[in-house]
Amino acid sequence: MDYDNFNKFIKGPVIDLREATFCDPWFISMVCLLAIERKNDPKKELLLPVSEDVKNYLKRIHFDIFMKEIGYEKFVRELGNINMVERENTNVYEITHSLASDDFNARLTKIRTMFKNFGMNSQDDINRATVLVSELGNNVFDHNLGLWPTDVRGAIIVGQNYPKLKKIEMVVADSGVGFKKSLQLRNPNLNDVEAIKLGLQGITGRVGENRGNGLKLIQDWTINKFNGIVKIQSGSGLVIVDKDGVRSRTVNKILGTLASFVVIYN
């Protein structure tokens, strides 16, 4: 999502994608969360891109299937007219919505195979990359158990391989409580950026509990094993971590959390 042009795409209950000329897993996941947030608004709208290439990508990544699931069927009917042979593009991991942790963990075998099909040759790298997805997904269910603020629960997983760059991006999104609310018991005065940074340090909202090492592992392996990037948005906070350090900024607020890693493979 182009944060500097956010208002071009989001106009109250209307998600206007007509001018979108490029989509990646982060953009797709952002739109999914924005749609969940607006799903019960009687004035909601979703306007599809004008670009045929972008519409083809949305069809290939099963955007229409997810949008139908959350009540946007009439806005994505046009995508149903696109004939798509899915084997023509094996470099995407289609939008997957796991409602519960058992379902999510059952999908990890497919995700492991996906990394191999994307071109990862090292079994160690395949195992590590699968663990990274597992950690992101299990964080969703651990931190939102019994606390979901909307009627759309679970983890949304989207992926993309860029074979010429030997780069893979994986995003796990959720419409849950977010980092700040998760950490409120520990510190009620945190802003969103501060909360994300604490989470990345392995600090959880459960005082005295030592179980926050998942994000530390994600950073360590992504950066040191894959020379990659970790990016997290929660609420209005955005934090990016790579070999050059930590960068953060305040951005347009979303419901829930977007968490991604980009890995470079041989």
N, C-alpha and C positions, 0 to 999 in steps of 0.2 A: 504494500500500500504506500502510495506517495503521500507522506504525512504533510508535506508542505502544500499539497493541493487536495487535502482531505475533503474540504467543503465542496469541491467539484463533484465528488462521488456521493457524499452523504448530505441529504437535505431533509432533516427531520426524519419522518418515517419512510422516506424514499431513498432507496439505494440505486444510484444512477450510474450504471457501468457503460453507458453509450460511448464515452470517449476512451475507454480502456483499450490500449494497444498491445499490452503485454500482461501475462498472468504467470505467477509462479506459486509454489505452495504457500508461501506467507500471505500473499494477496488473497488466494482462494480461502485460506483459513480465516483471515480477517473478515471477509465477506460473510462466511458462514456464521461467525459470532455476531456480526452486526444484524444479520437476518434473524437469528434466534432472539436477540434483544427486542426486535420490532415485531415478532411474529403475531402477537395478540393485539396489535394496534390496527383498528379498522381502516386506517388510512395508509397502511403499508403498501409499498410498491417495490418491485424489482425490475429495473429496465436493463435489458441485455445489451451487450456491446454491439456496435455497428460492424466492427471488423469480423469478417467471416473466419479468419484464422483463429481469432480469440474464441468465437463461438464453437468452432471445431474442438479447440482445446478443452473448453468447458464440458462439451459432450463426452470427450474421451476420458476426462477425469471423473465422470459421473456426478457432475454438479447438479444436473437436473434430478437425479435420483434422490440426492440429499435434500434438495429444496422441496421436492414433493413431500418428503417425510415430515418436514416441519411446517407445511401449510402454504407453500408458495407455488403450488402446481400450475395455476393459471398464468403465472408470470414466466414459466419456463417451457410452455408447450411447444414453442418454436424449435427448441433443441431436439424435440422428439422427431422432427422431420429430417434430421441429419443422419445419413447412413454412415456408420462408423465401423470399420473393420479394426477391432482393437489390437490385433497382432501387428498392425502397421506402425504402432508406436509402443514399444515395450519399455520405454524409459520413464514411465510414470507409475506411481502407486496411487491408485484411484482413492477418492475420498472414502474412508471407512469410518463408520460410527459405531463404537463399542459402548454399549450401555452399562456394562458391568466389568469388573476386573477379570472374572473368569473368562469372559468372551475375549477381552483384550489379550490376555495371556495365551489363549488358544490360537490367536492370529500370529504369534511370534514365529511359528514355524514357517508360515508363508513369507513373513518379512525377512527371515534368514535366507530363504530361497531367492527372494527379490534382490538382495544385495549381491548374491552370486550371479544372477542373471544380468544385473547392471554392469558387471565387469570386475568385481572384486575377486582377485585371484588368491589372496592369502586367507586361509581358513581362520587364522588368528584375527585378521581384520574383520571378517564376516561376523565372527563371534562378538568382537568388541562393539561393532556397529549395532548388532541386535540388542546387546545389553543397554546401549545408549537409548534406543527406542523404548525398551522395557522400563528403564528408570523414569523416563518422561511420562509414560503412560501410567505407571503405578503411582507416581506422585499425584496424578489427577484424582485417583480414587482414594488415596490415603488422606488427602487434605480436604476433600469435599464430602466425605461420608456423613450423611444425614444433614448436610448444610446447603444443598443445591438451591440457588435462588430462583431458578426457573423450572418449567416442566420439561425442559430438554436436558437430560443428564448425559454423562459419559464423556468419552474421549473421541476427538475427531483427528484422524491421522491422514496426512497427505505427504506424498513424496515425489521427487523429480531427480532423474539422473541426467547429467550433462556430459555425455560420453567424450566429446572433443576436449573438454576441460578436465575430464576424469574427476568430476565433482558430483556429490550427491547432497541434496537438501532434504531433510525430514522435518516435518512440523507436527507437533501434537498440541491441539487446542482444546479448551473446555470453557463452558459458560458457568464456571463455578465461582467461588467466593473471592478468588484472587489472593495474591501474596499479602497485601496489607491486612485484610480481614483475618487471614489465617494467623497472622502474627500479633493481632490486637491484644491478646491476653498477656503477651510478653511486653509489648510497648504500644499503648493506644495512640501515641502521637506520631507514629511513623508516616511518611508520605510513601507513595508507590515506589519511587526509585529506591529509597532507603530500604523498603521491605524486600525488594528483589535482591539487592546487594547482600542483605543479611541471609536470605535464602541461599544465595550462591556460596556463602561462607559456611553453610551447613547448619544454620540456626533455624529451628522450627518454632511454632507457636506453643508447643507443649513444654512448659517450663520443666527442666530437669530431665527431659527425654533426649536420649542420644540416638536419633534415627534420621538425621538430616544430611547424611553423607552422599545421597544420590546425586545431587547437583554438583557437589565437589568432584565426584567421579566423572560426571559428564564433562565438566570443564577440563579436567586433567587429561582424559583420553582424547577428547575432541582436539585439543590444542597440541598436546605433546605426542600423541600417536598418529594423528591425522593432519596436523598443521591446519586445523579448521577453525570454525567460528561458532560460538554459542550466542543466541539472541533470544531475549525474553521480553515480552510486554505483558504487563498486568495493570489493569486500570489505566492510569495516564502515565505510567512509567515505562521507559524503554532502556534496557541495558544490553550492551554488546560486549563480548569478551573474546579476544583472540591473542595471538602471541605478542601483540603490541600493548596489551593491557586492557583496561576497562573503560568503556565510554558509556555515558548515559545522557538522557534528555527527557524532558516532559513532552508528551505527545497527546493527540486526541484520545479521549478516554474510550475504552472498550469494556464490555462486560466479560469478566473472566480473565483467562490467561492464554497467551500464545507463547510456545516455547519451541525453539528450533535448534538444530545443529547442522552445519555444513562440514562435510569431510572430503578430503582429497585422498584418492586411492591410486595404486599403481596398476 
